């Protein structure tokens, strides 16, 4: 009997998703992205990988420490998650004020390249893209021309109608779904357990 299971890869635009989650509060940032991804797929689908695109925060501060703990937690608890790093460019001073803003680089390019390479190498039958960034419309269109199924999972308050309209289908990631798919409060390691940062608690 022919195997009809569809292979699925999830592509997560890390900072776009982060800002959507942050718009709801701090309590959903300890997110189990593998369990969340598993909740997207149908009975006839098999989760192959979760590709999480992000960038390491510059400097040594509490935000960078929380990010490091979270990445370690994903590495320990989520075997199908691959963290694919971009980087932050040197801070630029705002033209209108004295604030300096770091500029994230390479994430869009990394996502586009990874999706199209996986298309050409026939690594998936269905792809889910977690993003509300309209800059990713072009690679989505290219993947569709290759006959792929691309589904957009819209982060909270980050929906791009242009991105959704050019995909096979789309849906919104609800607050309830985020609530249901949090990492354990503590994740055992050979040394000290990894714990949800205090700032990310309710």
C-alpha positions, 0 to 999 in steps of 0.5 A, spaced: 500 500 500 502 506 498 504 511 503 500 517 503 503 521 509 505 528 507 512 531 510 511 537 513 516 543 515 515 549 519 519 555 518 518 560 523 520 568 522 523 568 529 522 576 531 516 577 527 513 571 531 516 574 537 513 581 536 506 578 535 507 574 542 509 580 546 503 584 543 499 579 548 504 580 554 510 576 557 507 570 559 507 566 552 514 567 550 516 560 553 513 557 547 514 550 545 515 551 538 515 544 536 509 542 540 506 548 537 508 546 530 505 539 531 498 542 533 498 545 526 498 539 522 493 534 520 493 526 521 496 524 514 502 529 515 508 528 519 512 533 522 520 533 519 523 539 522 521 546 525 526 551 522 526 557 527 530 563 524 532 568 529 538 572 531 543 573 537 542 579 541 548 583 542 551 585 548 551 582 555 544 584 558 538 581 561 534 580 555 540 576 552 541 572 558 533 570 557 534 569 549 540 564 551 536 560 556 530 560 551 535 557 546 538 552 550 531 550 552 529 549 545 535 545 544 534 540 550 527 539 549 525 540 542 529 535 538 526 537 531 527 544 532 533 547 528 535 554 530 538 558 523 541 565 525 542 571 522 545 577 525 544 584 528 547 590 524 551 595 528 546 600 532 544 606 528 542 613 531 535 615 529 534 621 525 529 624 529 531 622 536 537 620 540 535 613 540 539 607 537 536 601 534 539 595 532 537 592 525 536 585 524 539 582 518 539 576 513 532 573 516 528 574 510 534 571 506 535 565 510 528 563 510 527 564 502 533 560 501 531 555 506 524 554 503 526 554 496 532 549 497 528 545 500 523 545 495 528 543 490 531 538 494 524 535 495 524 535 502 517 537 504 510 536 501 507 541 505 510 547 508 507 552 514 510 559 514 509 563 521 510 570 519 506 576 517 512 579 513 510 581 506 517 581 504 516 573 504 511 574 498 516 572 492 519 566 495 512 563 497 510 565 489 516 561 487 514 555 491 507 555 489 510 555 482 513 549 483 507 546 485 508 546 493 503 547 498 504 553 503 500 555 509 501 561 512 500 561 520 499 568 522 502 571 528 498 575 533 497 582 531 502 581 525 498 579 519 500 580 512 494 580 507 499 580 501 502 574 504 496 570 506 493 572 499 499 569 495 499 562 499 495 556 499 491 557 505 492 561 512 490 561 519 491 565 525 495 563 531 490 564 537 492 566 544 489 559 546 494 555 542 500 559 545 497 558 552 497 550 551 504 550 548 508 552 553 515 549 555 515 545 562 517 550 567 523 547 568 527 543 563 532 538 566 540 538 564 546 535 567 547 541 571 542 546 573 535 545 570 533 551 565 527 555 568 522 560 565 525 567 566 521 570 572 519 576 567 516 571 562 511 568 568 504 571 569 
